[in-house]
Amino acid sequence: MEYIYAALLLHKLGQAVSEDNVKKVIVATGASVDESKVKVLVASLNGVNIDEQLANAAIAAAPAAGSGKAAEAPKEEKKEEPKAEAAEGLASLFG
């Protein structure tokens, strides 16, 4: 997760999301750098418009942030059996 945060921080500050820059950010946090994760991240972000992706993510998350009442599932009403019928069923078990 820290690798994604590093890339987002670099992008926010207008810096290139390069292997060297990502490594510097990771080292600055005190974490150890996994070279393979850095390479995969930088390769994955090559040619990606990060601003556009963040805007799409914000739009996709907007309906989930709506009112809680719309997201509630309808409650099922419990049908209570009359106690006499339940007692008759138990009585038949014991003969």
DOGULO-897464 format. One record per residue: x, y, z of N, C-alpha, C, CB in turn; residue in one letter; residue number from 1. Coordinates in Angstrom, 1 decimal, decimal comma, always signed. Glycine has a CB too. Example, Ala and Ser with C-alpha at 12.3 -4.5 7.8 and 13.67 -1.06 7.14 Angstrom:
! DOGULO-897464
{r {+13,2; -5,7; +7,8}; {+12,3; -4,5; +7,8}; {+13,2; -3,3; +7,8}; {+11,3; -4,5; +9,0}; A; 1}
{r {+12,8; -2,2; +7,1}; {+13,7; -1,1; +7,1}; {+12,9; +0,0; +7,9}; {+14,1; -0,6; +5,7}; S; 2}
! end
This chain:
! DOGULO-897464
{r {+0,8; -1,2; +0,0}; {+0,0; +0,0; +0,0}; {+0,9; +1,3; +0,0}; {-0,9; +0,0; +1,2}; M; 1}
{r {+2,0; +1,2; +0,7}; {+2,9; +2,4; +0,7}; {+3,4; +2,7; -0,6}; {+4,0; +2,1; +1,7}; E; 2}
{r {+3,5; +1,8; -1,5}; {+4,0; +2,1; -2,9}; {+3,0; +2,9; -3,7}; {+4,3; +0,7; -3,6}; Y; 3}
{r {+1,7; +2,6; -3,5}; {+0,6; +3,3; -4,1}; {+0,6; +4,7; -3,6}; {-0,8; +2,6; -3,9}; I; 4}
{r {+0,7; +4,8; -2,2}; {+0,7; +6,2; -1,6}; {+1,9; +7,0; -2,1}; {+0,8; +6,0; -0,1}; Y; 5}
{r {+3,0; +6,3; -2,3}; {+4,2; +7,1; -2,8}; {+4,0; +7,6; -4,2}; {+5,5; +6,1; -2,8}; A; 6}
{r {+3,4; +6,8; -5,0}; {+3,1; +7,2; -6,4}; {+2,1; +8,4; -6,4}; {+2,5; +6,1; -7,2}; A; 7}
{r {+1,0; +8,3; -5,5}; {+0,0; +9,4; -5,5}; {+0,7; +10,6; -4,9}; {-1,1; +8,9; -4,6}; L; 8}
{r {+1,5; +10,5; -3,9}; {+2,2; +11,7; -3,4}; {+3,1; +12,4; -4,4}; {+3,0; +11,3; -2,2}; L; 9}
{r {+3,8; +11,5; -5,2}; {+4,7; +12,1; -6,2}; {+3,9; +12,8; -7,3}; {+5,5; +11,0; -6,9}; L; 10}
{r {+2,8; +12,2; -7,7}; {+1,9; +12,8; -8,7}; {+1,3; +14,1; -8,2}; {+0,8; +11,8; -9,0}; H; 11}
{r {+0,9; +14,1; -6,9}; {+0,3; +15,3; -6,3}; {+1,3; +16,5; -6,3}; {-0,2; +15,0; -4,9}; K; 12}
{r {+2,5; +16,2; -6,1}; {+3,6; +17,2; -6,0}; {+4,1; +17,5; -7,4}; {+4,7; +16,7; -5,1}; L; 13}
{r {+3,6; +16,9; -8,4}; {+4,1; +17,2; -9,8}; {+5,4; +16,5; -10,1}; {+4,2; +18,7; -9,9}; G; 14}
{r {+5,8; +15,6; -9,4}; {+7,1; +14,8; -9,6}; {+6,8; +13,6; -10,5}; {+7,8; +14,4; -8,3}; Q; 15}
{r {+7,8; +13,2; -11,2}; {+7,7; +12,0; -12,0}; {+7,6; +10,7; -11,1}; {+8,9; +11,8; -13,0}; A; 16}
{r {+6,7; +9,9; -11,5}; {+6,5; +8,6; -10,8}; {+7,6; +7,6; -11,4}; {+5,0; +8,0; -10,9}; V; 17}
{r {+8,8; +7,7; -11,0}; {+9,9; +6,9; -11,5}; {+10,4; +5,9; -10,4}; {+11,0; +7,7; -12,0}; S; 18}
{r {+11,1; +5,0; -10,8}; {+11,7; +4,0; -9,8}; {+12,5; +4,7; -8,7}; {+12,5; +2,9; -10,4}; E; 19}
{r {+13,3; +5,6; -9,1}; {+14,2; +6,4; -8,2}; {+13,3; +7,2; -7,2}; {+15,2; +7,3; -8,9}; D; 20}
{r {+12,3; +7,9; -7,7}; {+11,5; +8,8; -6,9}; {+10,7; +7,9; -5,9}; {+10,6; +9,6; -7,7}; N; 21}
{r {+10,1; +6,8; -6,4}; {+9,3; +6,0; -5,5}; {+10,2; +5,4; -4,4}; {+8,6; +4,8; -6,3}; V; 22}
{r {+11,4; +5,0; -4,7}; {+12,3; +4,4; -3,7}; {+12,7; +5,5; -2,7}; {+13,6; +4,0; -4,4}; K; 23}
{r {+12,9; +6,7; -3,1}; {+13,2; +7,8; -2,2}; {+12,1; +8,0; -1,2}; {+13,5; +9,1; -2,9}; K; 24}
{r {+10,8; +8,0; -1,7}; {+9,7; +8,2; -0,8}; {+9,6; +7,1; +0,2}; {+8,4; +8,4; -1,6}; V; 25}
{r {+9,7; +5,9; -0,3}; {+9,6; +4,7; +0,6}; {+10,7; +4,7; +1,7}; {+9,7; +3,4; -0,2}; I; 26}
{r {+11,9; +5,0; +1,3}; {+13,1; +5,1; +2,2}; {+12,8; +6,2; +3,2}; {+14,4; +5,4; +1,5}; V; 27}
{r {+12,2; +7,3; +2,8}; {+12,0; +8,5; +3,7}; {+10,9; +8,1; +4,8}; {+11,5; +9,7; +2,9}; A; 28}
{r {+10,1; +7,1; +4,5}; {+9,1; +6,7; +5,5}; {+9,7; +5,7; +6,5}; {+7,9; +6,0; +4,8}; T; 29}
{r {+10,9; +5,2; +6,2}; {+11,6; +4,3; +7,2}; {+11,3; +2,9; +6,8}; {+11,1; +4,6; +8,6}; G; 30}
{r {+10,6; +2,6; +5,8}; {+10,3; +1,2; +5,3}; {+11,4; +0,7; +4,4}; {+8,9; +1,1; +4,6}; A; 31}
{r {+11,5; -0,6; +4,3}; {+12,5; -1,1; +3,4}; {+11,9; -1,2; +2,0}; {+13,0; -2,5; +3,8}; S; 32}
{r {+12,7; -1,1; +1,0}; {+12,2; -1,0; -0,4}; {+12,3; -2,4; -1,0}; {+13,1; -0,1; -1,2}; V; 33}
{r {+11,2; -2,8; -1,6}; {+11,1; -4,1; -2,4}; {+11,2; -3,7; -3,9}; {+9,8; -4,9; -2,1}; D; 34}
{r {+12,4; -4,0; -4,4}; {+12,7; -3,6; -5,8}; {+11,6; -4,0; -6,8}; {+14,1; -4,1; -6,2}; E; 35}
{r {+11,2; -5,3; -6,6}; {+10,2; -5,8; -7,6}; {+8,9; -5,1; -7,5}; {+10,0; -7,3; -7,3}; S; 36}
{r {+8,5; -4,7; -6,3}; {+7,2; -4,0; -6,2}; {+7,3; -2,6; -6,9}; {+6,8; -3,8; -4,8}; K; 37}
{r {+8,5; -2,0; -6,7}; {+8,7; -0,6; -7,3}; {+8,6; -0,8; -8,8}; {+10,0; +0,0; -6,9}; V; 38}
{r {+9,3; -1,8; -9,4}; {+9,3; -1,9; -10,8}; {+7,9; -2,2; -11,4}; {+10,3; -3,1; -11,2}; K; 39}
{r {+7,2; -3,1; -10,7}; {+5,8; -3,4; -11,2}; {+4,9; -2,2; -11,1}; {+5,3; -4,6; -10,3}; V; 40}
{r {+5,0; -1,4; -10,1}; {+4,2; -0,2; -9,9}; {+4,5; +0,8; -11,0}; {+4,4; +0,4; -8,5}; L; 41}
{r {+5,8; +1,1; -11,2}; {+6,1; +2,1; -12,2}; {+5,7; +1,6; -13,6}; {+7,6; +2,4; -12,2}; V; 42}
{r {+5,9; +0,3; -13,9}; {+5,5; -0,2; -15,2}; {+4,0; -0,2; -15,4}; {+6,0; -1,7; -15,4}; A; 43}
{r {+3,3; -0,5; -14,3}; {+1,8; -0,4; -14,4}; {+1,3; +0,9; -14,6}; {+1,2; -1,0; -13,1}; S; 44}
{r {+1,9; +1,9; -14,1}; {+1,5; +3,3; -14,2}; {+2,0; +4,0; -15,5}; {+1,9; +4,1; -13,0}; L; 45}
{r {+2,8; +3,4; -16,2}; {+3,4; +4,0; -17,4}; {+2,2; +4,2; -18,4}; {+4,5; +3,0; -18,1}; N; 46}
{r {+2,0; +5,4; -18,8}; {+1,0; +5,8; -19,8}; {-0,4; +5,9; -19,2}; {+0,9; +4,7; -20,8}; G; 47}
{r {-0,5; +5,8; -17,9}; {-1,8; +6,0; -17,2}; {-2,0; +7,5; -16,8}; {-1,9; +5,1; -16,0}; V; 48}
{r {-3,2; +8,0; -17,2}; {-3,5; +9,4; -16,7}; {-4,1; +9,3; -15,3}; {-4,6; +10,0; -17,8}; N; 49}
{r {-3,3; +9,6; -14,3}; {-3,7; +9,4; -12,9}; {-4,8; +10,3; -12,6}; {-2,5; +9,6; -12,0}; I; 50}
{r {-4,8; +11,6; -13,1}; {-5,9; +12,5; -12,8}; {-7,2; +12,0; -13,2}; {-5,6; +13,9; -13,4}; D; 51}
{r {-7,2; +11,4; -14,4}; {-8,5; +10,8; -15,0}; {-8,9; +9,7; -14,2}; {-8,3; +10,4; -16,5}; E; 52}
{r {-8,0; +8,8; -13,8}; {-8,4; +7,6; -13,0}; {-8,9; +8,0; -11,6}; {-7,2; +6,7; -12,8}; Q; 53}
{r {-8,3; +9,0; -11,0}; {-8,8; +9,5; -9,7}; {-10,2; +10,1; -9,9}; {-7,8; +10,5; -9,1}; L; 54}
{r {-10,5; +10,8; -10,9}; {-11,8; +11,4; -11,2}; {-12,8; +10,3; -11,4}; {-11,7; +12,4; -12,4}; A; 55}
{r {-12,5; +9,3; -12,1}; {-13,4; +8,2; -12,3}; {-13,7; +7,4; -11,0}; {-12,8; +7,2; -13,3}; N; 56}
{r {-12,7; +7,3; -10,1}; {-12,8; +6,7; -8,9}; {-13,8; +7,5; -8,0}; {-11,5; +6,4; -8,2}; A; 57}
{r {-13,6; +8,8; -8,0}; {-14,5; +9,7; -7,2}; {-15,9; +9,6; -7,6}; {-14,0; +11,1; -7,2}; A; 58}
{r {-16,2; +9,5; -8,9}; {-17,5; +9,4; -9,5}; {-18,1; +8,1; -9,1}; {-17,5; +9,6; -11,0}; I; 59}
{r {-17,4; +7,0; -9,2}; {-17,9; +5,7; -8,9}; {-18,2; +5,6; -7,4}; {-16,8; +4,6; -9,3}; A; 60}
{r {-17,5; +6,3; -6,5}; {-17,7; +6,2; -5,1}; {-18,8; +7,1; -4,6}; {-16,4; +6,5; -4,3}; A; 61}
{r {-19,2; +8,0; -5,4}; {-20,2; +9,0; -5,0}; {-21,6; +8,4; -4,7}; {-20,5; +10,0; -6,1}; A; 62}
{r {-22,1; +7,4; -5,4}; {-23,4; +6,8; -5,0}; {-23,3; +6,1; -3,7}; {-23,9; +5,9; -6,1}; P; 63}
{r {-22,2; +5,5; -3,4}; {-22,0; +4,8; -2,1}; {-22,0; +5,8; -0,9}; {-20,8; +4,0; -2,1}; A; 64}
{r {-21,7; +7,0; -1,2}; {-21,7; +8,0; -0,1}; {-23,0; +8,7; +0,1}; {-20,6; +9,1; -0,4}; A; 65}
{r {-24,0; +8,2; -0,6}; {-25,4; +8,8; -0,4}; {-26,0; +8,5; +0,9}; {-26,3; +8,3; -1,5}; G; 66}
{r {-27,3; +8,8; +1,0}; {-27,9; +8,6; +2,3}; {-28,0; +7,2; +2,7}; {-29,4; +9,2; +2,3}; S; 67}
{r {-27,9; +6,9; +4,0}; {-28,0; +5,6; +4,5}; {-29,3; +4,9; +4,3}; {-27,6; +5,6; +5,9}; G; 68}
{r {-30,4; +5,7; +4,3}; {-31,8; +5,2; +4,1}; {-32,0; +4,4; +2,8}; {-32,8; +6,3; +4,3}; K; 69}
{r {-31,4; +5,0; +1,8}; {-31,5; +4,3; +0,4}; {-30,8; +3,0; +0,4}; {-31,0; +5,3; -0,7}; A; 70}
{r {-29,8; +2,9; +1,2}; {-29,0; +1,6; +1,1}; {-29,5; +0,5; +2,0}; {-27,5; +1,9; +1,5}; A; 71}
{r {-30,5; +0,9; +2,9}; {-31,0; -0,1; +3,8}; {-31,8; -1,2; +3,1}; {-31,8; +0,5; +4,9}; E; 72}
{r {-31,6; -2,4; +3,5}; {-32,4; -3,5; +2,9}; {-33,8; -3,5; +3,5}; {-31,7; -4,9; +3,1}; A; 73}
{r {-34,9; -3,8; +2,8}; {-36,2; -3,8; +3,4}; {-36,2; -4,9; +4,5}; {-37,3; -4,1; +2,3}; P; 74}
{r {-36,9; -4,5; +5,6}; {-37,0; -5,5; +6,7}; {-38,1; -6,5; +6,4}; {-37,2; -4,7; +8,0}; K; 75}
{r {-37,8; -7,7; +6,8}; {-38,9; -8,7; +6,6}; {-39,7; -8,8; +7,9}; {-38,2; -10,1; +6,3}; E; 76}
{r {-41,0; -8,9; +7,7}; {-41,8; -9,0; +8,9}; {-41,9; -10,5; +9,3}; {-43,3; -8,5; +8,6}; E; 77}
{r {-41,7; -10,7; +10,6}; {-41,8; -12,0; +11,1}; {-43,3; -12,4; +11,3}; {-41,0; -12,2; +12,5}; K; 78}
{r {-43,6; -13,6; +10,8}; {-44,9; -14,1; +11,0}; {-44,9; -15,0; +12,2}; {-45,4; -14,8; +9,7}; K; 79}
{r {-45,7; -14,6; +13,2}; {-45,7; -15,4; +14,4}; {-46,8; -16,4; +14,3}; {-46,0; -14,5; +15,6}; E; 80}
{r {-46,4; -17,7; +14,6}; {-47,4; -18,7; +14,6}; {-48,2; -18,7; +15,9}; {-46,7; -20,1; +14,4}; E; 81}
{r {-49,5; -19,0; +15,8}; {-50,2; -19,0; +17,0}; {-49,7; -20,1; +17,9}; {-51,7; -19,3; +16,7}; P; 82}
{r {-49,7; -19,8; +19,2}; {-49,0; -20,7; +20,2}; {-49,8; -22,0; +20,3}; {-49,0; -20,0; +21,5}; K; 83}
{r {-51,1; -21,9; +20,1}; {-51,8; -23,2; +20,2}; {-51,4; -24,2; +19,1}; {-53,4; -22,9; +20,0}; A; 84}
{r {-51,2; -23,7; +17,9}; {-50,7; -24,6; +16,8}; {-49,4; -25,2; +17,1}; {-50,7; -23,8; +15,4}; E; 85}
{r {-48,5; -24,3; +17,7}; {-47,1; -24,8; +18,0}; {-47,2; -25,9; +19,1}; {-46,2; -23,6; +18,4}; A; 86}
{r {-48,1; -25,7; +20,1}; {-48,3; -26,6; +21,2}; {-48,8; -27,9; +20,6}; {-49,2; -26,0; +22,3}; A; 87}
{r {-49,8; -27,9; +19,7}; {-50,3; -29,1; +19,1}; {-49,2; -29,9; +18,4}; {-51,4; -28,8; +18,1}; E; 88}
{r {-48,3; -29,2; +17,7}; {-47,2; -29,9; +17,0}; {-46,3; -30,6; +18,0}; {-46,4; -28,9; +16,2}; G; 89}
{r {-46,0; -29,9; +19,1}; {-45,2; -30,6; +20,1}; {-45,9; -31,7; +20,8}; {-44,8; -29,6; +21,2}; L; 90}
{r {-47,2; -31,6; +21,0}; {-47,9; -32,7; +21,7}; {-47,9; -33,9; +20,8}; {-49,4; -32,2; +22,0}; A; 91}
{r {-48,0; -33,8; +19,5}; {-48,0; -34,9; +18,6}; {-46,7; -35,7; +18,7}; {-48,4; -34,5; +17,2}; S; 92}
{r {-45,6; -35,1; +19,0}; {-44,3; -35,8; +19,2}; {-44,3; -36,7; +20,3}; {-43,2; -34,8; +19,3}; L; 93}
{r {-45,0; -36,4; +21,4}; {-45,0; -37,2; +22,6}; {-46,2; -38,1; +22,7}; {-44,9; -36,3; +23,8}; F; 94}
{r {-47,0; -38,2; +21,7}; {-48,0; -39,2; +21,6}; {-49,3; -39,0; +22,2}; {-47,6; -40,3; +22,2}; G; 95}
! end
